[in-house]
Amino acid sequence: MLLWFRNDLRTHDNPALHYFLSQRALSQHECVIPAKAVFFICEKQWQQHDWSLIKIDFIKRHAYALV
């Protein structure tokens, strides 16, 4: 199973993360399924979408905190 964090790095109230974990818990009753979460850091793309440097720094710091 794979969870792709796009813009929302919340862990406490993230609907996608909650759904991902609930599905993984259901599937573990049958067999062990590896689960991974990914987040791509692409500053060039963020700048093309006019993200400010402060927002980019904020996202990067929070992404690294999840590691």
Residue frames as a rotation matrix with the C-alpha (Angstrom) as fourth column:
MET 1
0.587 0.810 0.000 0.00
0.810 -0.587 0.000 0.00
0.000 0.000 -1.000 0.00
LEU 2
-0.579 -0.780 0.239 1.23
0.795 -0.605 -0.047 3.48
0.181 0.163 0.970 -0.81
LEU 3
0.592 0.662 -0.459 0.15
0.723 -0.688 -0.061 6.84
-0.356 -0.295 -0.887 0.59
TRP 4
-0.303 -0.642 0.705 1.25
0.846 -0.521 -0.110 9.87
0.438 0.563 0.701 -1.39
PHE 5
0.166 0.243 -0.956 1.39
0.666 -0.742 -0.073 13.03
-0.727 -0.624 -0.285 0.70
ARG 6
0.175 -0.078 0.981 0.85
0.894 -0.404 -0.192 15.85
0.412 0.911 -0.001 -1.75
ASN 7
-0.224 -0.224 0.948 0.28
-0.021 -0.972 -0.235 19.14
0.974 -0.072 0.213 0.06
ASP 8
0.556 0.571 0.605 -1.21
-0.635 -0.178 0.752 18.01
0.537 -0.802 0.264 3.35
LEU 9
-0.345 -0.807 -0.479 1.42
-0.155 0.552 -0.819 16.74
0.926 -0.208 -0.315 5.78
ARG 10
-0.029 0.395 0.918 -0.90
-0.982 -0.184 0.049 16.67
0.189 -0.900 0.393 8.79
THR 11
-0.748 -0.241 -0.618 -0.76
-0.168 0.970 -0.176 13.42
0.642 -0.028 -0.766 10.72
HIS 12
-0.928 0.369 0.046 -3.37
0.015 0.161 -0.987 13.98
-0.372 -0.915 -0.155 13.43
ASP 13
-0.013 0.995 -0.094 -6.40
-0.017 -0.095 -0.995 14.93
-1.000 -0.011 0.018 11.32
ASN 14
-0.612 -0.273 -0.742 -5.49
-0.732 -0.160 0.662 13.95
-0.299 0.949 -0.102 7.77
PRO 15
0.416 0.888 0.197 -8.46
-0.723 0.454 -0.521 12.11
-0.552 0.075 0.830 6.15
ALA 16
0.556 -0.258 -0.790 -6.26
-0.623 0.500 -0.602 10.36
0.550 0.827 0.118 3.57
LEU 17
-0.574 -0.818 0.033 -3.85
-0.593 0.388 -0.706 9.11
0.565 -0.425 -0.708 6.24
HIS 18
-0.373 0.528 0.763 -6.73
-0.759 0.300 -0.579 7.94
-0.534 -0.795 0.289 8.44
TYR 19
0.698 0.661 -0.273 -8.30
-0.685 0.506 -0.524 6.02
-0.208 0.554 0.806 5.53
PHE 20
0.181 -0.749 -0.637 -4.91
-0.632 0.407 -0.659 4.54
0.753 0.522 -0.400 4.56
LEU 21
-0.751 -0.519 0.409 -4.26
-0.628 0.368 -0.686 3.27
0.206 -0.772 -0.601 8.08
SER 22
-0.028 0.815 0.578 -7.78
-0.747 0.368 -0.554 1.87
-0.665 -0.447 0.598 8.46
GLN 23
0.747 0.271 -0.607 -7.49
-0.645 0.520 -0.561 -0.04
0.164 0.810 0.563 5.16
ARG 24
-0.223 -0.907 -0.358 -4.09
-0.595 0.417 -0.687 -1.38
0.772 0.060 -0.632 6.15
ALA 25
-0.639 0.038 0.768 -5.48
-0.722 0.315 -0.616 -2.55
-0.265 -0.948 -0.174 9.50
LEU 26
0.461 0.877 0.132 -8.35
-0.724 0.458 -0.515 -4.34
-0.512 0.142 0.847 7.74
SER 27
0.647 -0.225 -0.729 -6.04
-0.568 0.495 -0.657 -6.04
0.508 0.839 0.192 5.26
GLN 28
-0.417 -0.878 0.235 -3.62
-0.820 0.252 -0.514 -7.25
0.392 -0.407 -0.825 7.96
HIS 29
0.124 0.525 0.842 -6.23
-0.759 0.597 -0.260 -9.74
-0.639 -0.607 0.473 9.11
GLU 30
0.966 0.252 -0.053 -5.66
-0.214 0.672 -0.709 -11.60
-0.143 0.696 0.704 5.85
CYS 31
0.466 -0.879 0.098 -1.93
0.864 0.428 -0.266 -11.10
0.192 0.209 0.959 5.27
VAL 32
0.177 -0.500 -0.848 0.85
0.481 -0.708 0.517 -8.66
-0.859 -0.499 0.115 6.00
ILE 33
0.625 0.065 0.778 0.87
0.746 -0.344 -0.570 -5.88
0.231 0.937 -0.263 3.43
PRO 34
-0.452 -0.832 -0.322 3.86
0.871 -0.489 0.039 -3.52
-0.190 -0.263 0.946 3.34
ALA 35
0.724 0.682 0.106 2.88
0.690 -0.718 -0.092 0.12
0.013 0.139 -0.990 3.66
LYS 36
-0.492 -0.868 -0.065 4.87
0.856 -0.496 0.144 3.19
-0.157 0.015 0.988 2.67
ALA 37
0.736 0.594 -0.325 4.19
0.509 -0.802 -0.312 6.91
-0.446 0.065 -0.893 2.63
VAL 38
-0.278 -0.839 0.468 5.98
0.958 -0.208 0.197 9.22
-0.068 0.503 0.861 0.21
PHE 39
0.760 0.377 -0.530 6.34
0.310 -0.926 -0.215 12.96
-0.572 -0.001 -0.820 -0.22
PHE 40
0.184 -0.683 0.707 8.21
0.970 0.009 -0.244 14.50
0.161 0.731 0.663 -3.14
ILE 41
0.318 -0.197 -0.927 10.18
0.313 -0.902 0.299 17.69
-0.895 -0.385 -0.225 -2.59
CYS 42
-0.087 -0.261 0.962 10.25
0.996 -0.036 0.080 19.62
0.013 0.965 0.263 -5.85
GLU 43
-0.194 -0.050 -0.980 11.13
0.472 -0.880 -0.048 23.26
-0.860 -0.472 0.194 -5.24
LYS 44
-0.976 -0.199 -0.086 11.13
0.018 -0.470 0.883 24.12
-0.216 0.860 0.462 -8.94
GLN 45
-0.495 0.864 0.089 7.52
0.606 0.270 0.748 22.98
0.623 0.424 -0.658 -9.32
TRP 46
0.091 0.519 -0.850 6.51
0.957 -0.281 -0.068 24.80
-0.274 -0.808 -0.522 -6.14
GLN 47
-0.552 -0.364 -0.751 8.03
0.206 -0.931 0.300 28.02
-0.808 0.011 0.589 -7.47
GLN 48
-0.953 0.255 0.165 6.14
0.146 -0.091 0.985 27.55
0.267 0.963 0.050 -10.75
HIS 49
-0.040 0.977 -0.207 2.96
0.783 0.160 0.602 27.46
0.621 -0.138 -0.771 -8.66
ASP 50
-0.031 -0.069 0.997 4.01
-0.136 -0.988 -0.073 30.71
0.990 -0.138 0.022 -6.98
TRP 51
0.716 0.153 -0.681 4.64
0.614 0.328 0.718 29.21
0.333 -0.932 0.141 -3.55
SER 52
0.750 -0.456 0.480 6.49
-0.532 -0.847 0.027 31.70
0.394 -0.275 -0.877 -1.37
LEU 53
-0.195 -0.918 -0.345 9.93
-0.267 0.388 -0.882 30.86
0.944 -0.079 -0.321 0.00
ILE 54
-0.549 0.066 0.833 8.45
-0.836 -0.061 -0.545 30.90
0.014 -0.996 0.089 3.51
LYS 55
0.557 0.814 0.163 5.84
-0.799 0.580 -0.162 28.30
-0.227 -0.040 0.973 2.53
ILE 56
0.547 -0.442 -0.712 8.50
-0.292 0.696 -0.656 26.13
0.785 0.566 0.251 0.86
ASP 57
-0.562 -0.790 0.244 10.67
-0.472 0.064 -0.879 26.30
0.679 -0.609 -0.409 3.97
PHE 58
-0.194 0.602 0.774 7.67
-0.948 0.088 -0.306 25.44
-0.252 -0.793 0.554 6.18
ILE 59
0.799 0.524 -0.295 6.74
-0.595 0.761 -0.257 22.41
0.090 0.381 0.920 4.05
LYS 60
0.201 -0.808 -0.553 10.35
-0.252 0.503 -0.827 21.16
0.947 0.306 -0.102 3.89
ARG 61
-0.633 -0.453 0.628 10.83
-0.688 -0.042 -0.724 21.42
0.354 -0.891 -0.285 7.66
HIS 62
0.104 0.764 0.637 7.62
-0.889 0.359 -0.285 19.51
-0.447 -0.537 0.716 8.32
ALA 63
0.771 0.103 -0.629 8.42
-0.475 0.751 -0.459 16.87
0.425 0.652 0.627 5.70
TYR 64
-0.213 -0.936 -0.280 11.82
-0.309 0.336 -0.890 16.24
0.927 -0.103 -0.361 7.27
ALA 65
-0.478 0.096 0.873 10.19
-0.878 -0.045 -0.476 16.03
-0.007 -0.994 0.106 10.72
LEU 66
0.605 0.793 0.078 8.13
-0.783 0.609 -0.123 13.07
-0.145 0.013 0.989 9.48
VAL 67
0.250 -0.581 -0.775 11.21
-0.516 0.597 -0.614 11.04
0.819 0.553 -0.151 8.56
